[in-house]
């Protein structure tokens, strides 16, 4: 019995939505909960290992565990690239090239060992191991290539959504024209990662960055609800009709599958349109209020980051507490700066990657000094003064 689902319209809808859910959840644990990247990485690796054990022990495609593994692999694949880029300082050009080579090596070894790369033939433990190895690499590659395109070309998430969506459409047209199913499947699979990230950013980012300002929590709940409905349907139909071992015919019929996929897209579009007019989440409301009450705005042609005054307000508030030697209160307040900066990353970073990275490093210095085992007032003050000075220099509207 094959261990993976048929490649259908609902498959691609769930896959794209899973990408956004995975990335948002990892960021939530790391930043909002405060676990940090290392602890979050360790937790996600452990949970993924446990889920894969269950997946390998099943004797047929089981929707709930399969898609849980996909979500977890999306998290870990993204974390691998982020670790190389943010922690080790590896260039996105290098990581994109390396992951491309790794993926090619996986396919070459897979084909030499099994004589086929057909997606419908994942019916042995070794083939399944190659399959999940390839999927993990595609997420890492998709993250690196997507970030590279976004930063190097300054695409932004609106253009990113259109461009990556268009590339997937072109891949589908190529498949209909007779191009290899295996080749087009894996190309599309890589592209769904940056598409899902761009789509998620389009919905979550603040309006000043060109987003719909739904917030990460609302977007995640919306996507999760749609995924839950579609996976539940898959689970019910798989149990009722079984699964096609060869080919792409979904349980329940192709027309029904297209109808459910189309309905999911319509629901997401309608919900996004309707919710885009609701008040912003609390952290973005704080940013908006801070921006509107700050009068010191200057035009700096050397940066394209735009209005940074909201972050200056929070950093200044933290510094006021530190100046009074209330490091505990400063440590508590700096959480607002961390969350706000993380939320705005997708909107700010593509505008001016070099200056964004400089500010990101200075914010990390502030966080490290305040969260040290024995924080000192001079170190905290120095970091905050440098950050505020840079924010004021790069602030431009």
C-alpha positions in Angstrom: 0.0 0.0 0.0 1.3 3.4 -0.9 2.1 5.6 2.1 1.5 9.0 0.5 -1.6 10.8 -0.8 -2.7 11.1 -4.4 -1.4 14.4 -6.0 -4.7 16.3 -6.3 -6.0 19.9 -5.9 -6.7 19.5 -2.2 -3.2 18.1 -1.8 -1.7 21.3 -3.0 -4.1 23.5 -1.0 -3.2 21.7 2.2 0.5 21.8 1.4 0.6 25.6 0.8 -1.5 26.3 4.0 0.7 23.9 6.0 3.8 25.9 5.0 2.4 29.1 6.6 1.1 27.3 9.7 4.5 25.7 10.3 6.5 28.9 10.0 4.1 30.9 12.1 4.0 28.3 14.9 7.8 28.1 15.1 8.0 31.9 15.3 5.4 31.9 18.0 7.3 29.4 20.2 10.6 31.2 19.6 9.5 34.8 20.1 6.1 35.1 21.7 6.5 32.2 24.2 10.1 33.1 24.6 11.7 29.7 24.1 14.4 31.1 21.8 15.6 29.5 18.5 17.8 26.8 20.0 15.1 25.4 22.4 12.4 25.7 19.7 14.7 23.8 17.2 15.3 21.0 19.7 11.6 20.7 20.5 10.6 20.6 16.8 13.2 18.0 15.9 12.1 15.8 18.7 8.4 16.1 17.8 9.2 15.5 14.1 11.2 12.4 15.0 8.3 11.0 17.0 5.8 11.8 14.2 7.9 10.1 11.6 8.2 7.0 13.8 4.4 6.8 13.8 4.3 7.5 10.0 6.8 4.7 9.2 4.9 2.2 11.4 1.6 2.7 9.6 1.0 0.3 6.7 -0.9 2.7 4.5 -1.6 6.4 3.9 -3.1 7.8 7.0 -4.0 11.5 6.4 -3.7 12.9 9.9 -0.2 11.6 10.6 1.0 12.3 7.1 0.0 15.9 7.2 1.3 16.4 10.7 4.7 15.2 9.5 4.5 17.7 6.6 3.8 20.6 8.9 6.7 19.5 11.2 9.0 19.0 8.3 8.1 22.5 7.1 9.1 23.9 10.5 12.4 22.0 10.7 13.3 22.7 7.1 12.8 26.4 7.6 14.7 26.3 10.9 17.7 24.7 9.2 18.0 27.5 6.7 17.4 30.2 9.3 20.1 28.7 11.5 22.6 28.7 8.7 21.7 32.3 7.7 21.0 34.0 11.0 23.3 32.1 13.4 26.2 31.0 11.2 26.0 33.9 8.7 26.0 31.6 5.7 25.0 33.5 2.5 21.7 32.7 1.0 23.5 32.2 -2.4 25.6 29.5 -0.7 22.8 27.8 1.1 20.6 27.8 -2.0 23.4 26.2 -4.0 24.2 23.7 -1.3 20.6 22.6 -0.8 20.1 22.3 -4.6 23.1 19.9 -4.7 21.8 17.9 -1.7 18.4 17.5 -3.3 19.9 16.4 -6.6 22.1 13.9 -4.7 19.0 12.5 -2.9 17.2 12.0 -6.2 20.3 10.3 -7.8 20.8 7.9 -4.9 17.1 7.2 -4.7 16.8 6.4 -8.4 19.9 4.2 -8.3 18.6 2.3 -5.3 15.0 1.9 -6.4 15.0 2.4 -10.2 12.1 4.9 -9.9 11.2 8.2 -8.4 7.4 7.8 -9.0 5.4 9.4 -6.2 2.8 6.7 -6.4 5.3 4.0 -5.6 6.2 5.0 -2.0 5.4 1.5 -0.7 8.5 0.4 1.1 10.4 1.8 4.1 13.5 2.6 2.1 11.5 4.5 -0.6 9.6 6.3 2.2 12.9 7.3 3.8 14.1 8.8 0.5 10.7 10.5 0.1 10.9 12.3 3.5 14.5 13.1 3.0 13.6 14.8 -0.3 10.7 16.7 1.3 12.9 18.0 4.1 15.5 19.2 1.6 12.8 20.9 -0.5 11.6 22.9 2.5 15.2 24.0 3.3 15.8 24.8 -0.4 12.5 26.6 -0.8 13.2 28.8 2.3 16.7 29.7 1.0 15.7 30.3 -2.6 12.5 32.2 -1.6 14.4 34.5 0.9 17.2 35.0 -1.7 14.6 36.1 -4.3 12.8 38.3 -1.9 16.0 40.0 -0.6 18.1 40.2 -3.7 15.2 41.3 -6.0 13.2 43.2 -3.3 10.1 41.4 -4.4 8.0 41.9 -1.4 5.2 39.5 -0.4 2.6 40.9 -2.8 4.9 40.4 -5.8 6.2 37.2 -4.3 2.7 35.7 -4.1 2.0 36.5 -7.8 5.4 35.4 -9.0 5.6 32.1 -7.2 2.0 31.4 -7.9 2.6 32.1 -11.5 5.6 29.7 -11.6 3.5 27.0 -10.1 0.8 27.6 -12.7 3.5 27.4 -15.4 4.7 24.1 -13.9 1.1 22.7 -14.1 0.8 23.8 -17.7 4.1 22.1 -18.5 2.8 18.9 -16.8 -0.4 19.0 -19.0 1.9 19.5 -22.0 3.6 16.2 -21.3 6.6 17.2 -19.1 7.6 14.5 -16.6 5.2 14.1 -13.7 8.1 13.5 -11.3 10.0 16.6 -12.4 7.0 18.9 -12.3 5.9 17.6 -8.9 9.2 18.3 -7.2 9.5 21.7 -8.9 6.1 22.7 -7.7 6.8 21.2 -4.2 9.8 23.5 -3.8 7.9 26.5 -5.1 5.0 26.0 -2.6 7.3 26.9 0.3 8.0 30.5 -0.8 4.4 30.8 -2.1 3.0 29.8 1.3 5.4 32.2 3.1 4.5 35.1 0.8 0.8 34.4 1.1 1.0 34.2 4.9 3.0 37.5 5.0 0.4 39.2 2.7 -2.3 38.3 5.2 -0.4 39.0 8.4 1.7 42.1 7.7 0.6 45.5 8.7 -1.1 47.8 6.1 1.9 50.2 6.1 3.9 47.3 4.6 1.3 46.4 2.0 -0.4 43.6 4.0 -4.0 43.0 5.1 -3.1 43.2 8.8 -5.0 40.1 9.9 -2.2 39.2 12.3 -0.4 35.9 12.7 -2.9 34.4 15.2 -6.0 35.1 13.1 -4.3 33.8 9.9 -3.0 30.7 11.6 -6.5 29.9 13.0 -8.1 30.4 9.7 -5.6 28.3 7.8 -5.7 25.6 10.5 -9.5 25.4 10.3 -9.4 24.9 6.5 -6.6 22.3 6.9 -8.6 20.5 9.6 -11.7 20.3 7.4 -9.8 19.0 4.3 -7.7 16.5 6.2 -10.8 15.2 8.1 -12.4 14.7 4.7 -9.3 12.8 3.5 -9.4 10.7 6.6 -13.0 9.8 6.2 -12.8 9.1 2.4 -9.6 7.0 2.8 -11.3 4.8 5.4 -14.4 4.5 3.3 -13.0 4.1 -0.2 -9.4 3.0 0.4 -6.6 4.7 -1.5 -5.5 4.4 -5.1 -2.1 2.7 -5.1 -1.2 3.9 -8.6 -2.1 7.1 -10.4 -3.6 10.3 -9.1 -7.3 9.5 -8.7 -8.4 10.8 -5.3 -10.7 9.0 -3.0 -14.2 10.3 -3.6 -13.6 11.3 -7.2 -11.7 14.1 -9.0 -14.7 16.4 -9.5 -15.4 16.3 -5.8 -11.8 17.0 -5.0 -11.7 20.1 -7.3 -15.0 21.3 -5.7 -13.5 21.0 -2.1 -10.3 22.7 -3.1 -12.1 25.5 -4.8 -14.4 26.0 -1.8 -11.4 26.2 0.5 -9.8 28.9 -1.7 -13.1 30.9 -1.8 -13.5 30.6 2.0 -10.0 31.9 2.6 -10.4 34.8 0.1 -13.8 35.8 1.6 -12.5 35.6 5.2 -9.4 37.5 4.3 -11.3 40.2 2.6 -13.9 40.5 5.4 -11.4 40.4 8.3 -9.0 42.9 6.7 -11.3 45.7 7.9 -11.3 44.6 11.5 -9.1 46.3 14.2 -5.5 45.2 14.2 -4.2 42.8 16.9 -2.9 44.4 20.1 0.8 44.5 19.3 0.1 46.2 15.9 -2.3 48.6 17.5 0.5 49.6 19.9 2.8 50.2 16.9 0.1 52.2 15.1 -0.5 54.4 18.2 3.2 54.9 18.8 3.7 55.9 15.2 0.8 58.4 15.2 2.1 60.0 18.4 5.7 60.4 17.3 6.4 63.8 15.7 10.1 63.3 15.0 10.0 62.1 11.4 12.7 62.8 8.9 13.4 61.7 5.3 16.6 59.7 4.9 17.3 58.8 1.3 19.9 56.3 2.3 17.3 53.8 3.5 14.1 52.3 2.1 13.0 50.9 5.4 10.3 53.6 5.9 8.8 54.8 9.2 10.7 53.2 12.1 9.5 55.6 14.8 7.2 53.0 16.4 10.3 50.9 17.2 12.1 53.9 18.5 9.2 54.6 20.9 9.4 51.1 22.4 13.2 51.2 22.6 13.1 54.6 24.3 10.6 53.3 26.8 13.0 50.4 27.6 15.9 52.8 27.9 14.0 55.0 30.4 13.6 52.0 32.7 17.2 51.0 32.3 18.3 54.6 33.0 16.5 54.3 36.3 18.4 51.0 36.9 15.1 49.1 36.7 16.6 46.3 34.6 13.8 43.9 35.5 11.2 46.2 34.0 13.4 46.9 31.0 13.7 43.1 30.4 9.9 42.8 30.5 9.3 45.7 28.2 11.9 44.7 25.7 9.7 41.7 24.8 7.4 44.2 23.1 10.3 45.3 20.9 11.2 41.8 20.0 7.7 40.7 19.1 7.0 43.9 17.1 10.3 43.6 15.2 9.7 39.9 14.4 6.2 40.6 13.2 7.4 43.4 10.9 10.3 41.3 9.4 8.6 40.2 6.3 7.5 43.8 5.5 10.8 45.5 6.3 13.5 43.1 5.3 12.9 43.1 1.5 13.0 47.0 1.5 16.6 47.2 2.5 18.2 43.8 3.6 21.6 45.2 4.6 20.2 47.9 7.0 17.6 45.5 8.3 20.3 43.0 9.2 22.3 45.8 11.0 19.2 46.8 13.1 18.4 43.1 13.7 21.9 42.6 15.1 21.6 45.7 17.3 18.3 44.5 18.7 19.8 41.1 19.4 22.6 42.9 21.4 20.0 44.7 23.4 18.1 41.4 24.1 21.2 39.6 25.1 22.4 42.3 27.5 19.0 42.6 29.3 18.6 38.8 29.4 22.1 38.0 30.7 22.4 36.0 33.9 23.8 39.2 35.6 22.8 42.1 33.4 24.7 45.4 34.0 23.3 48.9 33.5 26.2 50.2 31.4 26.0 47.3 28.9 22.2 47.7 28.6 22.4 51.4 28.2 25.1 51.3 25.5 23.2 48.7 23.4 20.0 50.7 23.6 21.7 54.0 22.8 23.3 52.5 19.7 20.0 51.0 18.6 18.0 54.2 19.1 20.6 56.2 17.3 20.5 53.8 14.3 16.7 53.8 14.3 16.7 57.6 14.1 19.3 57.6 11.4 17.4 55.1 9.2 13.9 56.4 10.0 12.4 57.9 6.8 8.8 58.5 5.7 
